Amino acid sequence: MGWIGFAWLGAAIGWFGWRLHPSRRSGLTSALVIGVLTALATKLAGNATGLFDDGDTLEWAAVVFVTLAAVATTTQLGAAGTRRRAR
């Protein structure tokens, strides 16, 4: 799978992360952008360091897990930033 495929994978992970988050207060656009950018950055970093080659199983696993962690973190931070204070 090439760069476009990993961009789609990052967008799918971003959408699922936003959709499955209990509060869904952070924006869908930010979850999609974070998913795509993180997936592409992980692929680039792995290829640049020689950690994996194109199409390796480690490449898939690294991209999925790092993107999941980034989307979960940013979705959680976005939800925490929009909480209302009790009066």
C-alpha positions in Angstrom: 0.0 0.0 0.0 1.3 3.4 -0.9 1.1 6.8 0.6 -2.5 7.3 -0.5 -3.6 4.1 1.1 -2.0 5.1 4.4 -3.7 8.5 4.2 -7.1 6.7 3.8 -6.1 4.4 6.7 -5.3 7.4 8.9 -8.6 9.1 7.9 -10.5 5.9 8.8 -8.8 5.7 12.2 -9.5 9.4 12.8 -13.2 8.9 12.0 -13.6 5.8 14.1 -11.7 7.5 17.0 -14.1 10.5 16.8 -17.2 8.3 16.4 -16.5 6.0 19.2 -15.4 8.6 21.7 -18.0 9.0 24.4 -18.2 12.8 24.4 -17.6 13.5 20.7 -17.0 17.2 21.6 -13.9 17.7 19.6 -14.2 18.3 15.9 -14.4 15.7 13.3 -12.1 17.7 11.1 -9.3 17.8 13.6 -9.6 14.0 14.2 -9.3 13.3 10.5 -6.4 15.7 10.1 -4.5 14.2 13.0 -5.2 10.7 11.8 -3.9 11.4 8.3 -0.8 13.4 9.4 0.1 10.9 12.0 -0.2 7.9 9.7 1.9 9.6 7.0 4.5 10.8 9.6 4.8 7.3 11.0 5.3 5.8 7.6 7.9 8.4 6.7 9.8 8.0 10.0 9.9 4.3 9.7 11.1 4.3 6.1 13.7 7.1 6.8 15.2 5.2 9.8 15.2 1.9 8.0 12.9 0.4 10.7 10.7 -1.2 8.0 10.3 -1.4 4.3 7.2 -0.7 2.2 4.6 -3.4 2.8 6.2 -4.9 5.9 3.8 -6.2 8.7 5.7 -4.0 11.2 4.9 -0.9 9.0 1.1 -1.7 9.2 1.2 -2.3 13.0 3.3 0.8 13.7 1.1 3.1 11.6 -2.1 1.7 13.1 -1.0 1.8 16.8 0.7 5.2 16.6 -2.3 6.7 14.8 -4.7 5.2 17.3 -2.7 6.7 20.2 -2.5 10.1 18.6 -6.2 10.3 17.7 -7.2 9.0 21.2 -5.0 11.5 22.9 -6.1 14.5 20.8 -9.8 13.6 21.0 -9.5 13.3 24.8 -7.6 16.6 25.1 -10.3 18.3 22.9 -13.1 16.9 25.1 -11.3 18.0 28.3 -10.9 21.5 26.9 -14.6 21.9 26.3 -15.9 20.8 29.6 -18.1 23.3 31.4 -17.3 24.3 35.0 -19.8 23.7 37.7 -21.2 26.9 39.2 
